[in-house]
């Protein structure tokens, strides 16, 4: 299986031994060895149904496949990088923050709920499931990993949310007070609430 390493705070190093990974198109900044690059195809390598679902929901994820023997270096606009290991788990992640993944992993689109009763706007997120490694992007600084327990639910700004995994339930809460205090009172204010047991990762900068 290909291996992902945090080569620096902002670069992922991929080791390929006649293996392959999928990564965000255009994220390769350097490589060495006998490595081939090609589009992962419609659906990002997860089939036509995945592509149709992404197109219907507007969740964009353009992937390339890197395969062969050698090393590949990945980065996107100077953002910080982190590697998450999955052991037959599901990671829910904002597609903008997904850099690469290696192993026996599959992506899909999950309905995340409706953004407020008045707007009726559906929200969707990308899921990565199985066994392997996932490289994530973070703007403004390294990812911040926050524990969620039944005793301590977590509420986060949706623009800071990056990923979540564990036995978690997500819901939307109207939370105008803190946005008004921060001068962000325009529009319909809502936050993401997480209940259960798991980890939610956020970035220091908002999208």
Residue frames relative to the residue before (quaternion, step in Angstrom):
aa qw qx qy qz dx dy dz
X 1.0000 0.0000 0.0000 0.0000 0.00 0.00 0.00
X 0.5174 -0.6234 0.4858 0.3281 3.57 -1.03 0.76
X 0.2546 -0.7718 0.5686 0.1274 3.56 -1.17 0.64
X 0.2199 -0.7565 0.6049 0.1157 3.55 -1.09 0.83
X 0.0346 -0.7941 0.6067 -0.0134 3.57 -0.95 0.93
X 0.4246 -0.6481 0.5604 0.2925 3.55 -1.20 0.57
X 0.2182 -0.8153 0.5252 0.1083 3.58 0.01 1.32
X 0.7464 -0.0888 0.0457 0.6580 3.56 1.21 -0.65
X 0.7356 -0.4044 0.2791 0.4663 3.57 -1.22 -0.12
X 0.8035 0.2792 -0.1202 0.5118 3.58 1.16 -0.56
X 0.7124 0.3908 -0.2466 0.5281 3.59 1.26 0.16
X 0.2317 -0.7398 0.6178 0.1315 3.55 -1.04 0.91
X 0.1852 -0.7607 0.6137 0.1019 3.57 -0.97 0.92
X 0.1641 -0.7949 0.5821 0.0482 3.55 -0.80 1.09
X 0.1727 -0.7639 0.6142 0.0972 3.59 -0.91 0.95
X 0.0920 -0.8018 0.5905 0.0006 3.54 -0.65 1.20
X 0.0120 -0.7731 0.6340 -0.0162 3.58 -0.89 0.98
X 0.7324 -0.3592 0.1613 0.5554 3.52 0.47 1.33
X 0.5189 0.5798 -0.4178 0.4692 3.51 1.08 0.92
X 0.2736 -0.7618 0.5605 0.1750 3.57 -1.26 -0.06
X 0.1571 -0.7408 0.6421 0.1192 3.52 -1.36 0.34
X 0.2951 -0.6894 0.6078 0.2612 3.53 -1.35 0.05
X 0.0082 -0.7985 0.5997 -0.0516 3.54 -0.98 0.93
X 0.6467 -0.5018 0.3933 0.4187 3.54 -1.28 0.36
X 0.5294 -0.6452 0.4507 0.3169 3.57 -0.87 0.95
X 0.8106 0.2556 -0.2061 0.4849 3.55 -0.93 0.95
X 0.5461 0.6532 -0.3900 0.3507 3.62 1.23 0.00
X 0.5267 0.6249 -0.4254 0.3887 3.63 1.21 -0.20
X 0.1195 -0.7982 0.5880 0.0526 3.58 -0.81 1.04
X 0.7843 -0.0708 0.0295 0.6157 3.64 1.24 -0.33
X 0.0456 0.7848 -0.6180 -0.0115 3.56 -1.28 0.36
X 0.1048 -0.7649 0.6289 0.0914 3.53 -1.31 0.35
X 0.6771 0.4642 -0.3608 0.4425 3.54 -1.12 0.71
X 0.6358 -0.5036 0.4164 0.4108 3.54 -1.33 -0.26
X 0.1944 0.7908 -0.5403 0.2121 3.55 0.22 1.33
X 0.1525 -0.7793 0.6029 0.0764 3.56 -0.97 0.89
X 0.1838 -0.7745 0.6005 0.0761 3.52 -1.14 0.77
X 0.1315 0.7721 -0.6148 0.0931 3.55 -1.00 0.84
X 0.6125 -0.5307 0.4258 0.4024 3.56 -1.26 0.35
X 0.4594 -0.6757 0.5023 0.2828 3.56 -1.04 0.77
X 0.5307 -0.6705 0.3864 0.3457 3.57 1.27 -0.07
X 0.7095 -0.4312 0.3428 0.4396 3.53 -1.38 0.08
X 0.7752 0.2509 -0.2174 0.5375 3.57 -0.65 1.12
X 0.4737 -0.7154 0.4192 0.2970 3.59 1.28 0.14
X 0.6996 -0.4505 0.2708 0.4841 3.57 1.17 0.51
X 0.6512 0.5097 -0.3169 0.4644 3.58 1.27 0.03
X 0.7093 -0.5002 0.2531 0.4273 3.56 1.18 0.52
X 0.6910 -0.4986 0.3544 0.3851 3.50 -1.37 0.36
X 0.6280 0.5479 -0.3461 0.4309 3.60 0.97 -0.82
X 0.6436 0.5137 -0.3208 0.4680 3.58 0.99 -0.85
X 0.6557 0.5130 -0.3146 0.4560 3.58 0.98 -0.81
X 0.6529 0.5060 -0.3125 0.4691 3.57 0.97 -0.84
X 0.6485 0.5173 -0.3231 0.4554 3.57 0.98 -0.82
X 0.6514 0.5125 -0.3138 0.4632 3.57 0.99 -0.84
X 0.6596 0.5042 -0.3145 0.4603 3.56 0.93 -0.86
X 0.6633 0.5153 -0.3044 0.4493 3.59 0.97 -0.83
X 0.7466 0.4046 -0.2160 0.4818 3.58 0.98 -0.83
X 0.4463 -0.7001 0.4541 0.3232 3.59 1.20 -0.37
X 0.4660 0.6529 -0.4589 0.3820 3.59 1.25 0.20
X 0.1665 -0.8380 0.5169 0.0529 3.57 -0.26 1.30
X 0.1385 0.7659 -0.6163 0.1195 3.55 -0.92 0.96
X 0.0318 -0.8113 0.5825 -0.0390 3.57 -0.14 1.33
X 0.0450 -0.8442 0.5326 -0.0414 3.57 -0.40 1.27
X 0.1778 -0.7299 0.6450 0.1402 3.52 -1.29 0.54
X 0.3386 -0.7138 0.5730 0.2178 3.56 -1.26 0.47
X 0.1217 -0.7689 0.6261 0.0441 3.56 -0.91 1.02
X 0.1065 0.8230 -0.5463 0.1137 3.58 -0.60 1.12
X 0.5216 0.6377 -0.4748 0.3095 3.54 -1.28 0.42
X 0.5894 -0.5367 0.4670 0.3827 3.51 -1.16 -0.80
X 0.5909 0.5728 -0.4119 0.3912 3.58 -0.64 1.07
X 0.5055 -0.6110 0.5066 0.3385 3.51 -1.29 -0.51
X 0.1071 -0.7725 0.6249 0.0365 3.53 -1.09 0.86
X 0.1887 -0.7770 0.5929 0.0957 3.55 -1.02 0.85
X 0.1254 -0.8205 0.5577 -0.0044 3.55 -0.77 1.15
X 0.1653 0.7604 -0.6171 0.1166 3.56 -1.06 0.80
X 0.1222 -0.7814 0.6084 0.0656 3.58 -1.24 0.51
X 0.8671 -0.1762 0.0948 0.4562 3.56 -0.64 1.22
X 0.6658 -0.5466 0.3112 0.4014 3.59 0.97 0.78
X 0.4000 0.7133 -0.4899 0.3020 3.60 1.18 0.38
X 0.5463 -0.6045 0.4696 0.3401 3.56 -1.24 0.48
X 0.2372 -0.7856 0.5616 0.1060 3.56 -1.16 0.66
X 0.0348 -0.7684 0.6389 0.0158 3.55 -1.25 0.60
X 0.2572 -0.7450 0.5942 0.1604 3.56 -1.17 0.65
X 0.1185 -0.7783 0.6157 0.0349 3.56 -0.89 1.05
X 0.2682 -0.7595 0.5740 0.1473 3.58 -0.91 0.95
X 0.1359 -0.7873 0.5987 0.0565 3.57 -0.89 0.99
X 0.0989 -0.7817 0.6152 0.0282 3.55 -0.93 0.96
X 0.7632 -0.3141 0.1409 0.5468 3.55 0.23 1.36
X 0.4598 0.6425 -0.4548 0.4111 3.53 0.96 1.03
X 0.3491 -0.6959 0.5763 0.2483 3.53 -1.37 0.07
X 0.1599 -0.7690 0.6157 0.0631 3.53 -0.90 1.03
X 0.2068 -0.7485 0.6188 0.1191 3.55 -0.86 0.99
X 0.0673 0.8299 -0.5415 0.1161 3.59 -0.60 1.11
X 0.4942 -0.6029 0.5312 0.3319 3.53 -1.19 0.60
X 0.4981 -0.6928 0.4224 0.3058 3.61 -0.72 1.04
X 0.6063 0.5666 -0.3568 0.4289 3.61 1.10 -0.59
X 0.7321 0.4317 -0.2271 0.4755 3.58 1.15 -0.57
X 0.5453 0.6014 -0.4020 0.4235 3.60 1.27 0.09
X 0.1859 -0.8130 0.5467 0.0750 3.61 -0.63 1.15
X 0.7867 -0.1886 0.1798 0.5596 3.61 0.73 -1.01
X 0.0244 -0.7859 0.6147 0.0633 3.55 -1.30 0.27
X 0.1339 -0.7865 0.6027 0.0158 3.51 -1.15 0.83
X 0.6588 0.4981 -0.3802 0.4162 3.54 -1.11 0.70
X 0.6831 -0.4465 0.3700 0.4440 3.53 -1.29 -0.40
X 0.2953 0.7714 -0.4900 0.2786 3.53 0.48 1.28
X 0.1366 -0.7795 0.6091 0.0520 3.53 -1.17 0.70
X 0.2609 -0.7606 0.5735 0.1567 3.56 -1.02 0.79
X 0.0035 0.7705 -0.6372 0.0149 3.52 -1.25 0.55
X 0.4020 -0.6725 0.5549 0.2795 3.57 -1.33 -0.01
X 0.1235 -0.7999 0.5861 0.0374 3.56 -0.84 0.99
X 0.4404 -0.6616 0.5419 0.2734 3.53 -1.08 0.82
X 0.2310 -0.8212 0.5125 0.0976 3.56 -0.61 1.16
X 0.6953 -0.4320 0.2834 0.4996 3.57 1.22 -0.17
X 0.5285 -0.6103 0.4886 0.3309 3.52 -1.34 -0.12
X 0.3881 -0.7342 0.5147 0.2130 3.53 -0.86 1.01
X 0.8375 -0.1618 0.0576 0.5188 3.53 0.12 1.30
X 0.5326 -0.6602 0.4335 0.3042 3.55 -0.97 0.89
X 0.6658 0.5239 -0.3214 0.4231 3.61 1.00 -0.72
X 0.7140 0.4372 -0.2697 0.4757 3.61 1.00 -0.74
X 0.2051 -0.8099 0.5207 0.1759 3.57 1.00 -0.81
X 0.4227 0.7268 -0.4488 0.3028 3.58 1.26 0.25
X 0.3261 -0.7542 0.5375 0.1898 3.59 -0.76 1.01
X 0.1741 -0.7722 0.6044 0.0896 3.55 -1.06 0.78
X 0.1046 -0.8021 0.5878 0.0120 3.55 -1.01 0.88
X 0.1088 -0.7765 0.6167 0.0700 3.56 -1.15 0.62
X 0.4963 -0.6339 0.5061 0.3093 3.55 -1.30 0.38
X 0.1479 -0.7642 0.6186 0.1070 3.57 -1.08 0.72
X 0.1368 -0.7444 0.6480 0.0851 3.55 -1.20 0.70
X 0.0146 -0.8373 0.5433 -0.0605 3.57 -0.55 1.17
X 0.6121 0.5601 -0.4297 0.3565 3.56 -1.20 0.67
X 0.5919 -0.5469 0.4473 0.3879 3.54 -1.16 -0.70
X 0.4958 0.6340 -0.4784 0.3513 3.56 -0.76 1.05
X 0.5514 -0.5926 0.4740 0.3465 3.54 -1.25 -0.53
X 0.1337 -0.7680 0.6234 0.0604 3.53 -1.16 0.75
X 0.2134 -0.7569 0.6060 0.1197 3.57 -0.95 0.95
X 0.1412 -0.8093 0.5696 0.0249 3.56 -0.80 1.10
X 0.3419 -0.7160 0.5744 0.2009 3.54 -1.26 0.57
X 0.0555 -0.7861 0.6155 0.0105 3.54 -1.16 0.66
X 0.2617 -0.7724 0.5628 0.1347 3.57 -0.84 1.01
X 0.8045 0.3241 -0.2284 0.4423 3.56 -1.11 0.72
X 0.7612 -0.2389 0.1712 0.5781 3.59 1.26 -0.25
X 0.7050 -0.4397 0.3203 0.4549 3.59 -1.26 0.03
X 0.6357 -0.5238 0.4072 0.3946 3.55 -1.25 0.43
X 0.2372 -0.7259 0.6283 0.1486 3.53 -1.20 0.67
X 0.1816 -0.8033 0.5630 0.0695 3.59 -0.59 1.18
X 0.0879 -0.8185 0.5676 -0.0100 3.57 -0.59 1.19
X 0.3740 -0.7335 0.5313 0.1994 3.55 -0.82 1.07
X 0.1393 -0.7585 0.6318 0.0783 3.54 -1.11 0.80
X 0.0092 -0.7889 0.6142 -0.0179 3.58 -0.91 0.92
X 0.6720 -0.4952 0.3422 0.4314 3.61 -1.18 0.34
X 0.6781 0.4920 -0.2910 0.4620 3.58 1.09 -0.68
X 0.7973 0.2228 -0.0903 0.5536 3.56 1.16 -0.64
X 0.1293 -0.7869 0.6016 0.0456 3.61 0.02 1.27
X 0.3072 -0.7627 0.5523 0.1375 3.55 -1.21 0.56
X 0.1245 -0.7637 0.6301 0.0645 3.56 -1.05 0.85
X 0.0119 -0.8175 0.5746 -0.0380 3.60 -0.75 1.06
X 0.5573 -0.5609 0.4990 0.3547 3.51 -1.33 0.43
X 0.4658 -0.7018 0.4506 0.2958 3.65 -0.68 0.96
X 0.6471 0.5177 -0.3279 0.4536 3.61 1.13 -0.53
X 0.6774 0.4489 -0.2946 0.5027 3.59 1.25 -0.22
X 0.5316 0.6512 -0.4013 0.3638 3.59 1.22 -0.38
X 0.1366 -0.7862 0.5996 0.0614 3.57 -1.03 0.90
X 0.8031 -0.1653 0.1705 0.5465 3.60 0.65 -1.08
X 0.0558 -0.7745 0.6285 0.0437 3.54 -1.35 0.32
X 0.1035 0.7793 -0.6175 0.0265 3.55 -1.12 0.62
X 0.5059 0.5958 -0.4991 0.3741 3.51 -1.21 0.65
X 0.6470 -0.4836 0.4042 0.4291 3.54 -1.32 -0.29
X 0.2416 0.8080 -0.4806 0.2405 3.52 0.49 1.29
X 0.1914 -0.7361 0.6362 0.1290 3.51 -1.26 0.61
X 0.2059 -0.7894 0.5702 0.0971 3.57 -0.89 0.98
X 0.0463 0.7720 -0.6334 0.0259 3.54 -1.10 0.75
X 0.4236 -0.6753 0.5372 0.2756 3.55 -1.31 0.28
X 0.0695 -0.7781 0.6230 0.0394 3.55 -1.05 0.79
X 0.3989 -0.6760 0.5613 0.2625 3.54 -1.09 0.76
X 0.0684 0.8099 -0.5684 0.1278 3.54 -0.61 1.17
X 0.0184 -0.8537 0.5198 -0.0251 3.54 0.40 1.26
X 0.5870 0.6503 -0.3757 0.3023 3.59 0.98 -0.80
X 0.7222 0.4336 -0.2807 0.4599 3.62 0.75 -0.96
X 0.6238 0.5317 -0.3502 0.4533 3.61 1.08 -0.64
X 0.6343 0.5192 -0.3311 0.4673 3.57 1.00 -0.76
X 0.6493 0.5253 -0.3128 0.4523 3.57 1.03 -0.84
X 0.7247 0.4065 -0.2298 0.5067 3.58 1.13 -0.69
X 0.5428 -0.6427 0.3956 0.3685 3.58 1.25 0.15
X 0.5732 0.5751 -0.3799 0.4430 3.59 1.18 0.55
X 0.2582 0.8373 -0.4509 0.1704 3.54 1.02 0.79
X 0.5105 0.6749 -0.4180 0.3304 3.60 1.22 -0.15
X 0.8063 0.2791 -0.2018 0.4808 3.56 -1.15 0.65
X 0.6592 -0.4867 0.3888 0.4213 3.52 -1.36 -0.17
X 0.2329 -0.8026 0.5384 0.1086 3.57 -0.50 1.20
X 0.1572 0.7654 -0.6165 0.0969 3.54 -0.96 0.86
X 0.2031 -0.7584 0.6076 0.1200 3.54 -1.29 0.42
X 0.4466 -0.6564 0.5320 0.2943 3.55 -1.31 0.28
X 0.1327 -0.7798 0.6089 0.0600 3.57 -0.87 0.99
X 0.1362 -0.7867 0.6006 0.0414 3.55 -0.97 0.96
X 0.0462 -0.7833 0.6197 -0.0165 3.55 -0.85 1.09
X 0.6122 0.5550 -0.4179 0.3776 3.56 -1.18 0.62
X 0.5654 -0.5615 0.4689 0.3809 3.54 -1.10 -0.79
X 0.4800 0.6581 -0.4781 0.3286 3.58 -0.67 1.06
X 0.4814 -0.6378 0.5202 0.3016 3.53 -1.32 -0.42
X 0.1238 -0.7583 0.6373 0.0596 3.55 -1.03 0.92
X 0.1859 -0.7886 0.5806 0.0806 3.58 -0.85 1.00
X 0.0598 -0.7940 0.6050 -0.0003 3.55 -0.91 0.99
X 0.3553 -0.7041 0.5666 0.2387 3.55 -1.30 0.33
X 0.5740 -0.6294 0.3994 0.3387 3.62 -1.10 0.63
X 0.7279 0.3610 -0.2293 0.5359 3.62 1.18 -0.41
X 0.4225 -0.6956 0.5193 0.2607 3.54 -1.14 0.64
X 0.5100 -0.6230 0.4906 0.3334 3.56 -1.21 0.53
